[in-house]
Amino acid sequence: MSLDDARLSRRALLGGAAALGLVACSNEGRGGLPGGGAGGGARPAYMRYTGVKPDLPGDEYNIPNAFIRYPANPVQAIRKPPGDGKPIDVLTYTNTPIPPKVEQNSFWQQFNQRVGSPVTVNLTPSVDYNQKFATVVAGDRLSDIFLVGTVPQVPQLLEAKAVDLTPHLSGDNVKKYPYLANLPETAWNPCIFGGRIFGVPIPRGAISSQTMYSRADILEKQGVDGNVKSLDEFVELCKAVTDKRQNRFALATAPTQWIRNMYGVPNNWSENGNTLVSNLEHEAQEDVFEVLRKLWSSGYIHPDAFSGQNQDLKVRFGNGSSPLVQDTYSGWPSYLQTAVDPNARIAIIPPPKYDGSGPGRLWLGSPAIGFAAINKKAAGRVETMLAYLNFLAAPFGTEEYLFRKYGLPGQHHKVVDGNPVLTEKGFSEIQLGLMYTADGPWTIFLPEKPGNAETEFTAMKQTCPTAFVDPVAGMYSETNVRKGPQLTADMTQITNDIIQGRKPVSAWAAAVKKWKSGGGDKIAEEFAQALHQSR
């Protein structure tokens, strides 16, 4: 139900929350959690949604819950449209093709009706978003709700341009928006600066951990086992499935992170007393590059791996031209939706230690992939904006989630064995970047093909509990924002040059030294200070 309905008393609101399965949890005694700029300060209370029982509970493993079927009678979570009849303008990004305009988009039209306000979404491909965001900020053209991009002086930007949401979301105040209260506590870290809340997070966590997908059907046809136990076995697997005469290359892209997982390279940073050490300095990096160079020079990596868009990876995997691809667990639905062969089967290959001495360790995904802020120019409508974000965060099992993810039955999805499966029209029209504005906690639900939810859950259960955690995930470093993009671009360039043989492996040490003096050491100092303040 909607907790922004002025006709309902607070007692009725809390009673309605309980009826929907929302359970309040106190933050008392938990201690300060790290914020975007500092630890402590006011934080939203946590109120878990328990209105639907998962088929495969993931809490014990710190992974998402999995569901085999969508509830036959989903609860209506929002009783009153969140909109106020006036336009809501949103700025965010997308990782899928831009959808048809509202005039040709029946989903968008129905979405606006359910919101109760016409929603304008300004979409930009994710790879171009930071540049677009900087341009919009410079021109003072921020939307009512905007996904905060990576630009210098984010705290100052938010202070000047964004509504301080602390009075609305801190402590029990967030319970007026129960589906925002249902967001994981650590997901709020990047939204908090100086003890104040400046946005609503987009939670991800373990689901955004990168892993190795395989086309199990293709591997089976080749008579090879994807359950490799060492680096040598992985290289042999790549050799076995590569067939240049059929234009098939084992890997859709260079598996840089996955090979690092074999060698125990930490997740971005590791603690050394009171200081932080970048994984760029790890002793195994040059060994990793030797492996990647071999994979490239042997022709096991697709020749277009270093060009094109992220979507190209899904195309290569879907059409079988690259039966192995490194990607996040959250990409599974897209791989099912873009598969050319209806008999395609997806599996996960956990990384072994390179020497065969046991399992390797993935890098655990960040608790949030970003956050949305509300423009100060829309401060007079802040409750409407928060109600809209609450609407977008309605969790799995509700009518709102079903519509947001799958649209209208018969138009955007068909019902197969009681589950919604997107149609081609649905996949095209629903891609409004809603999941990159606000979202509920991720759930594993893969109705496109029976058995996939169980497969993904099992893979995550096997790999995520032991994954390396980035100790400063969600924390803020001004130098990282100001200089990080260029430093990262430089390191990416040297990485690509080494893998493709344009520079020797020995060039890595000099590049790391330049990274450190060019701002890397300062970034480490600032993150270490933020980590210390969070404790």
Summary of the structure (lengths in Angstrom):
residues: 535
radius of gyration: 23.2
end to end distance: 36.9
largest distance: 70.4
contacts: 1808
relative contact order: 0.18
helix: 42%
strand: 16%
